[in-house]
């Protein structure tokens, strides 16, 4: 099911609009501002991970199995 969620509410296994899969979500850290989250995405081929900084309240289109 496709839904829109805030970046801070992403879960591991969510598939974002680019086809990448959410691997981890890091919400709080001393290394970035409090209004940001670090999202670790796994590419479509499942071979590489990349980190992205998104605003906590940014709305993201995701495909989620359990919604």
Secondary structure, 3 states (H helix, E strand, C coil): CEEEEEHHHCCCCCEECCCCEEEEEECCCCCCCCCEEEEEEECCCCCCEEEEEEECCCEEEEECCCC
